Amino acid sequence: MFLDAMLKKTAWLMVVSLCLWICMLMPVAVLVAMLGDYSLSGSLGWSWVAMPLIFLLVVVVFKSRNARLRWWIFQYLGAGTVAVSAAILTMILSLMVESRTAGLIGLMLTVIFVALAVYKAHQLVVVPLRLTSSKLVKTIRLLHISDIHIGSRKPAFLAKVVEKTSQQNPDYVLITGDLVDEDINSTDLAPLRQIEVPVLYCSGNHERYVSYQKVLDQIQAQGVIVLSDQSTTISGLNFIGLQDTDDPLKAERRLLQVVADNEEDIDGHRKQTKKAFSILLNHQPNLWPQAQVNDIDLMLSGHTHKGQIWPFGLLVKLRYPYHAGHYQQAGRHLFVSQGTGTWGPVMRFGTQCEIAVIDLVAE
């Protein structure tokens, strides 16, 4: 047991070290080698020598309470990750042209890619989705947002999201967690009050990393319906919201309990929930197989960001089979948002900040 724990910890440290090297040192080492006409293998080798110092720096920064310093380190990590693509292209170019020329082109590509990544992080893309069901009697428009991350993003970004949301004329706004990722003031969430239709919310993992109950109270104070392992029926739609957890068995038990509570409630109105179109709000998407078993018509999730910055999307896809977009099976649907905001670096590369507009249409 002890050996297994040590092996897991060692493997985790190796993965973290590799990711830090890729993000913080590898692109720089490639550009230095090309521009200075040094040995590429030697430059990459020397970059590993700096890894203990880089690892220590990151640990110290993220354990400190200096939010501004932490923010700037995140931006460097983001820029470094974006620069990986430029570094790969630079190494390929060096096979065709002289090293210095390849290095200059690589440097130019790095600047362009980072600028593009920052631009993409500020653009909200509306993703349309149309679903039909015999359980519906009229067309209903849902608007799904997720992973806004106020803290990493400024409150002004939430105001921008709310403005874009209102332009879509939804009947309901659904938020699947990670609305915040720092302890904030209630005024930071004030734009939510401008939404004139019901807003329903479930928590994400980042709310668990701050003052959890305080954050939920702040969200509820904006007129948002907070669903913590609860359900509510509004106009023939049964909304279920689960608290976020990293334990898949706990998540499954919570879902089973809420479904059972619906079926066993003596209130006649609640007894009709089995016939109602059911919508599950759950931050992490891996619960979908259990949602299907429990006759959930539509599950909405986020969390993955689709990796946010390439190439991390490749790792995310390995961890989350349902990592982004629309999935369907046997008349059941899952939509996983790439995220409306960003966490850490205010950048996106190969992904987008999105708002999903889901039209539920009666058959």
N, C-alpha and C positions, 0 to 999 in steps of 0.2 A: 504493500500500500504506500509506504513512504517512498519507495523507489519509483513507483508510478507517478506520484506527485512531483518528485524531483525531475523526472523525464519530461513531464508536461510543462513544468516551469522553465526548464532549459529550452525546450522547443519554442515556447512562447517568446523567450528572450531573443532567441535566434531570429525568429520571424520579425519581431519589432526592430532588431538591429538591422536586418536586411532592408526593411521598409525605410528606416531612417537614412541608411546609406544611399538608397535609390533616390530619396526625396531631397536630401541635403547636400550630398557630396558627389554622387556619380555624374550629374550633368556638369557641375563645375569642373570636375577632373577631366572630362572629355573636352570641354572648351579650352581649358588651360593647355592640354596636350596638343590640340590642333593649332591654336593660335601661337603657341611657343615652339611648335615643331618638336615637342618632346615625345618620348615613347608613350604610347597609349596605355600599354600594360603597366608600365612603371608609374604613370600618373594615377591609374586606378588603384594600384597596389598601395601607394603612399596615402591615398584617401582613406583606406581602411585603418591606417595607423591613427588617424584622428578620431576614429569611431568612439573610443572610450570617453574622450572629452565631450563629444557631441551628445552621447547618451547621458552623461552626467548633467550637461547643460539643460537638456530637455526635462529630465527628472526634477531638477531644482526649479526650473521655471514653472512647471505645471503643479508643483506642490506649493508654490508661493501664492500669495493673495494679490499679486500685482496683475490685475486684469489687462492693463494696457500692454505690458511686456508679453503676456501670454498671447494677446491678439496679434502682435507683430511676429512672434514666432510662428503662429498659425499661418500668417500670410506668406512667410518665407517657405514653410513646408508646402503650401499650395503652389507657389511659384516654382519651387523645385520639382514638384510632381508634374506640373505642366511641362517643365523643361525636359523631362525624360523623353517625350516625343521628339523634341528638337535634337536631343543628344543622339537618339537612335538614327534619325535622318542624317545627322552630321557624320556619324561613323560610316554610314552607307556612302555618303558623298565623298568621303576621304578615299574611297576605293576608285573614284573616277577623276578627281581633281586633286591638286596639291593640298596638303594639310591645312595651311594657313587660309586658303580660299574657302575650304570646307568649314573652318572655324568661324570665319567672318559670316558666312551664310547661316551657320548654326546660331551664332549670336543674334543675328537679325530675326531668325525664326523664333528664338526664345522670347524676344521682346514682343513680336506679333502674337504669338500663342498666349502669352500671359495677358496682354491687353484684351484679346478676344475672350479669354476665360473670365476676366473681371466684367466685361460687357455682358456676357451670357448670364452671369449671376444676378444681373439687375433687370433682366427681361422676363416677363411673365407670359408663358405660353398657355393658351387655352386648348385643352385636349377634349374633343367631343366624343361621347359614347352613347349609343342608343340601344336599350334593352327592352324586350317585350315580355309580357307575362299575362296569363289568364287571371291572375289574382288581382289585377288592377282594373279599376273602372274608369279611370281618366289618366291623362298624361301628367306626370309629375317630374319636375326638374330638380335634381340634386346637384349641389356644388360641393366638391370634395377638395379640401386643402389639408396639407400635412407638413410637418417638419419645417415650420416657419423659423424657429430658433431665435426668438427675441432674446438678446444677450449677445450672441454672435452677430445678429443683425440688429440694426437700430429700430426703435419704435416707428420711425417714419416709413420703414419698409412695410410694417403691418398696415399702416394707413393706405399705402399703395395697393396692398393685397385686397383690403376691404373695398376700395374704390373699384378695382377690377372685378371683384365679386359682385357688387351691386349692378354693374353693367350687364351681367349675364341673366338678370331677372330670375333667380332661383326661387323655388318654393321652400327649400331647406338648405342650410349650410352645415356640412359635417366636417369636423376636425379630428384627425386621427393621431393626436399626440405630438410631442416635442414642439409645442407652441412656444415654450421658453427653455433656455438652457443655463440661465443664471438667475440668482435672486434679483427680482426686479421690483419696481413700484407699480401699484395698481394703475397709475396714470399711463404707464407704458402700454397697457392693454385697452385703454379707453376707445380706440377706433372700433373695437368690436361692438360697441353700443350703437354704432351707426347702421348696423345690419338690421333690416326691418322685418326679417323672417326668422323663424326658429333656428337657433344655432345649437347643435349637439356636439359633444366633445368626449373623447376618451383619452386617458393619459398615455404618455410615452416614456421611454427609458430616461430621458433627460430630466423630466420632472422629478424622477426618483433621486436624482443626484443633487437636488437642491432642497429647499424647505417644502417638502411635498404637500402637506395639508395647507400650508400658507398659500402656495401657488394655486391649488384647486379653489380655495376660497376667493382668491383674487380673480380667477377666471369666472367663477360663479357670480361674483359681484357685477360682472359686465352683462348679466342677463343670459349667460350661456347655460344650457342644460348639461350638467356634468354627469356622465353615466359611469359609475364605478361598480362594475359587476351588477349592473341593473339594466332594466328595460323599460321602455315607455311606448305606448301606442298613441299615434297622432294621425287622425284622418285616414285610418285604415292601413297605416304603415307601422310595423313593429320594429322599433329601434333598440338594439342591444349594444351596450358599451362595456368593455372589460378593462380593468386596470392592467397596466403593462407588467409583465414578469419575464425573466429570462428562463424560467422553468417551464418547459412545454407541458409537463404533466399537470402542474398547477393551473396553467392557462386552460387546459382541457377540462379540469374539474370545475373551474369557475364557469365555463360555458355551459357545462352540463347542469350546474346548479341553477343558473339563470333560466335556462330552458325549462327545467323541472318546476321552478317557481311559477313560470308563466302558465304551465299546464294545470298546476294544482291550485292556483288562486281561485277562491270561491266567488270573486267578483265576476259577474257574467260578462262584462265588457272585456276583461282580460282573458276570458276563456276563448275568445275568438282569435287570439294571437296566432294559433296554429294555421288558421286560414288566411291570415294577413300576409302581405309581402314582407319578408323579414330582411333587415339590414343590420349586419354586424360591424361595429367599429372596433377594430383591434389593431394596435400599432404595428406589431410584427406579423408578417404574412404567413409564417409557417403553420398557423393554426387552420389553414384552409381545408385540409382533408377532414379534420374533425367538424368543421363548419358544414361541410357537405353531408356528413352522416346525420347531423342534427337539423337538416332541412333548411339551412340558411340560404335564402335566395341570392343575396348579394353581400359579399364581404369587402370592406374597404380597409386598406392598410397603407403604410408608408415605410419609414425606418431605413430602408436600404440606400436611398439617394441614388440608386443605380451606380454606386461607387463615387458619384459626384465628379471625380477627376480621373480620366483614363491614365494609367491602366488598372486602377483599383476596382473598376467594374468587373474585371476578370475574377478577382478574388471574391467579390460580393456574390457573383453568380455561383461560385462553388459553395458558398455558405448558405445561400438562399435560392432554392430552385425556382421560386416565384419571386423574381427580383425586381420586375418593373412591367407595367402595362396590364392588359386585359387577358384573363384566363377564363375559360369556361369548360364545364363538363356536366353532362346530363342535366342541362337546364339551370345549373348553378353558376354563379359568376364571382370572380375575384378581380378587383382592380387594385394594383399596387402603384402608388404615386412615386415619382422620382423625387418628390419633395418640392414644396413651394418656395422654400428658402434654401439656405446653406448652413452647414455646421463648420466651425473653424474658419478656414480660408474663405473669403467672399469671392469664390471662383467656381466656375463650372467648365469642364472641358470634356466634350463627348456626351454630355447630359444636358438637361434643361430644368429650369424652375417652372413648375407646371401647376395649373388649376384645372381640375377635371370637371366638365359639365356633363352630367349623366341624365339623359332623358329616359324615364321609365314610361313605356307606352303600353296601353291596354291592348290585348289581342282581340 
